[in-house]
Amino acid sequence: MLKIFKQYRPNQIARYVKSYFRGRLFIMGIGAFEFDCGRLLPAKSHNLKALNTLTEVNKEIQLLAVEAY
């Protein structure tokens, strides 16, 4: 199943990735991503905007893990 996010909200995307653990998502204006083991994976096309998004969302996922303790 492919989840489509119409707006880029890192915290919302991080919660989705953390809860479903494995799958695919698409962010309007940025592109498609896959995630596995609760982390976004690098896209096949290495554009700077997508890599910055990947880094930011993965940091939000780490913050969610820290808040759980």
BELNOR-V506984 format. One record per residue. PHI is phi in whole degrees, 0 to 359 (none if undefined). OMEGA is omega in radians with two decimals (* if undefined). BURIAL is b if it has 24 or more other ideal C-beta (glycine too) atoms within 12 Angstrom, else e. Layout:
BEGIN
phi->PHI omega->OMEGA burial->BURIAL
phi->PHI omega->OMEGA burial->BURIAL
END
This chain:
BEGIN
phi->none omega->-3.12 burial->e
phi->252 omega->3.10 burial->e
phi->268 omega->3.13 burial->e
phi->249 omega->3.07 burial->e
phi->258 omega->-3.12 burial->b
phi->280 omega->3.09 burial->e
phi->233 omega->3.13 burial->e
phi->273 omega->3.07 burial->b
phi->233 omega->-3.04 burial->e
phi->305 omega->-3.11 burial->b
phi->293 omega->3.13 burial->e
phi->295 omega->3.13 burial->e
phi->294 omega->3.13 burial->b
phi->299 omega->3.11 burial->b
phi->296 omega->3.11 burial->e
phi->296 omega->-3.13 burial->b
phi->297 omega->-3.12 burial->b
phi->295 omega->-3.07 burial->b
phi->279 omega->-3.10 burial->e
phi->264 omega->2.96 burial->e
phi->71 omega->-3.12 burial->e
phi->210 omega->3.11 burial->e
phi->160 omega->-3.13 burial->b
phi->225 omega->3.07 burial->e
phi->213 omega->3.13 burial->b
phi->228 omega->3.10 burial->b
phi->247 omega->-3.13 burial->b
phi->303 omega->3.11 burial->e
phi->86 omega->-3.12 burial->e
phi->241 omega->3.10 burial->b
phi->140 omega->-3.09 burial->b
phi->263 omega->3.12 burial->b
phi->221 omega->2.97 burial->b
phi->245 omega->3.07 burial->b
phi->224 omega->-3.13 burial->b
phi->211 omega->-3.11 burial->e
phi->56 omega->3.08 burial->e
phi->73 omega->3.13 burial->b
phi->222 omega->3.05 burial->b
phi->289 omega->3.12 burial->b
phi->259 omega->3.12 burial->e
phi->299 omega->3.13 burial->e
phi->284 omega->3.11 burial->b
phi->291 omega->3.06 burial->e
phi->268 omega->-3.03 burial->e
phi->264 omega->3.03 burial->e
phi->270 omega->-3.00 burial->e
phi->296 omega->-3.12 burial->e
phi->296 omega->3.14 burial->e
phi->292 omega->3.13 burial->b
phi->293 omega->3.08 burial->e
phi->295 omega->3.10 burial->e
phi->296 omega->3.12 burial->b
phi->303 omega->-3.13 burial->b
phi->296 omega->-3.10 burial->e
phi->294 omega->-3.14 burial->b
phi->292 omega->3.11 burial->b
phi->295 omega->3.05 burial->b
phi->293 omega->3.09 burial->e
phi->296 omega->3.10 burial->b
phi->296 omega->3.09 burial->b
phi->298 omega->3.11 burial->e
phi->297 omega->3.09 burial->e
phi->296 omega->3.11 burial->b
phi->292 omega->3.13 burial->e
phi->291 omega->-3.14 burial->e
phi->294 omega->-3.10 burial->e
phi->290 omega->-3.12 burial->e
phi->274 omega->* burial->e
END
